[in-house]
Amino acid sequence: MSDVVGYEVEGRIAVLTIDNPPVNALGLAVREGIVARMEQAAGDDAADAIVLIGAGRTFPAGADIREFDQPARDPHLVAVIDRLDGIEKPIVAAIHGTALGGGLELTLGCHFRVASPDARVGLPEINLGIFPGAAGTQRLPRVASLDHALELIVSGRPIGAARALEYGIVDTVVEGDLRAGAIAFAEKILADRMNRRISSEPRAGIGSEDEFADVIQKYRDLANQRFRGQESPHQAIESVIDGLRMPYEDAVAADRTRFEACKNSDQSKALRYAFFAEREAAKIPDIGKEVTPREIGSTAVIGAGTMGRGIAISLADSGLSVTVVEAGQEALDSGMAELEKLYDGMVARGRIDEATKKERLGRITGAVDYAATSDVDLVIEAAFEDLDVKKGIFAQLDQVAKPGAILATNTSYLDIDAIAAQTSRPEDVIGLHYFVPANVMRMLEVVRADKSAPDAVATGMALAKRTGKVGVLARVCHGFIANRSRAPLVREATFLVEEGAAPAQVDKVLTDLGMPLGPLAVSDMSGLDVSWRMRQSLAGERDPEARYMYLADRMCELGRFGIKAGQGWYAYEDGGRRPLPDGDVEAIAADVAREQGITRREISDEEIRARCLYGAINEGAKIVDEGIAARASDIDVMWLYGFGYPRWHGGIMFTADEIGLAEIYEQVKAFHGEHGKLWEPSPLLERLAAEGGGFTR
Ligand code: 3HC
């Protein structure tokens, strides 16, 4: 009998417990176990009703995604669920943790559902490029309204137990011990002689496609808006519509074909890769679970500028107390006023209410003296991006911070080893590179300096999780993983404009790949002066043999800093943010090209794509080879969360593997010959291309 599905009888109730850690995924052994134990319960004269529950932290959180790359093996989950319809004894699903995907579908096969107050249920399949393929698109609309069913199916977002009760997805919420509550509920079903509720049966009021035209359109619009470029939300809707047109069995059969097509699509493969890449990024090869992160309760942020404010909000929103330190009272007052305005904006947009604003703002206090940081567990420096400024701050922090406090710098490219060397405790120093706006962007690049202690690094990663961010670990180098791997994309974009492409042409090629904005439009938003200052500060280290970004410098010399200046790579009218093509840019580019001896020419979209993308991939390969990233997939996670790279393409390194490394290497070599030193091929790329290998597989 099954090892992964336990069987006990309590009173007259058989309790089946799924025990397949960590998340009770519905792999083959579990599916077989459920069938076997259900048959056992059906034939057990000592049992009149059945409770199905999960051991450990959750009810099954879905099908086993790792099985998707293998041939399907019977019993298929639909068959398991359909079998429950024929069991004459009432079955109660007892839900705790997260009943997701196939887990929720399994509960829909049960005749009743009870849940813990903190349980969550949902159908997140579209995030994996598939849709609920175990009859969820047929059964949920028969249990909840079509509107609510489509909400779960198309949004992919789980809901809490209270909402599930309101939607009719669960029959009752059990306070206290769930197992005992579910058994009591089963006994009541028996006592009240309640009929089993079978969710595959036709239900009165389900209605026709025409009757639901508005609801269906609402979710088609949502799919277009939120999942631009993705196929599976649309397939999910079609599957629900099938259920309005045909009997249950026919709709399920149609689902089967549709589901297989989705599962085998490039989009689904990339999305599944992204799911595991994200989880892999949380693992640090040489820092195991035995390393305990340090306790963080109180924090301080140095600097109340844009970054400092965003970081302070992110910390306060996660329940941490924050002391914001500024150099003088005036700067502090204006920073704190801006910070409050950010919260006001959230209230105005209905994201939080006044009381929440007050509570969160109440966790943030201001100070003008570093002494205010003497008691905190974590200090994040978010001052001006200048090595000397940061060195000075760390020397001061070293004087006041308590022993064991983590001292973090929010630099995006500076040498953290040099910053740490200003302190007597470099083991406590790490980098925490936030992305703008820091309270919104989910990416957090945690940088491990040469002397960072393992528990300091683990604390940075734990902070990411606690504040709802995705932490990815990097080693120290100029720009770390994120900015270093993206720099070639921006560099090539500006070179291409110098050589004859229009900014809008360059940006369109990248948005056609699925990026939300092109690199030049992004530069206009963040300000061209930011990287100009960086280039100036690094002027002494410039390699005279490498091509230089003269055009980007010229734009800044002309005051074309981007949106804030009303002009950059594009023109902006009347203080607006809509980028408009600007003929002046072409004239400026032509001037610079002439000075540099570059003959301007027509540039193909294909060349733009290859130069921007392959430049980043080649740099990514160097980042992996040098050990700056622990693995290629970490670079992809950064691009997904930091730069809006389309998740259904996996990330730049996954894309490289899809294209084929031999092709990329040949092209990089050709660009090296044409454009010189910056295109030096990565030795890792060269090796993998020769071996027929890949970065991510
Ligand atoms: N299949 C296989 N492994 C899974 C899994 C799944 N469905 N869900 C989680 N895991 C694994 C993770 O890879 C991770 O493994 P690791 O420890 O080796 O890295 C481990 O379980 C723990 O996962 P998390 O680190 O994500 O743990 P959290 O506590 O942060 O989150 C969770 C738990 C909310 C359940 C989250 O893991 C999650 O969202 N899982 C995916 C849920 C999902 O998409 N379900 C639908 C699957 S598709 C389906 O059911 C198709 C059906 O319609 C036919």
Residues whose N, C-alpha, C, O or C-beta is under 5 A from the ligand:
A	BS01	3HC	P22 V23 A25 A61 G62 A63 D64 I65 R66 T98 L100 G101 G102 P124 E125 F131 P132 G133 A134 R279
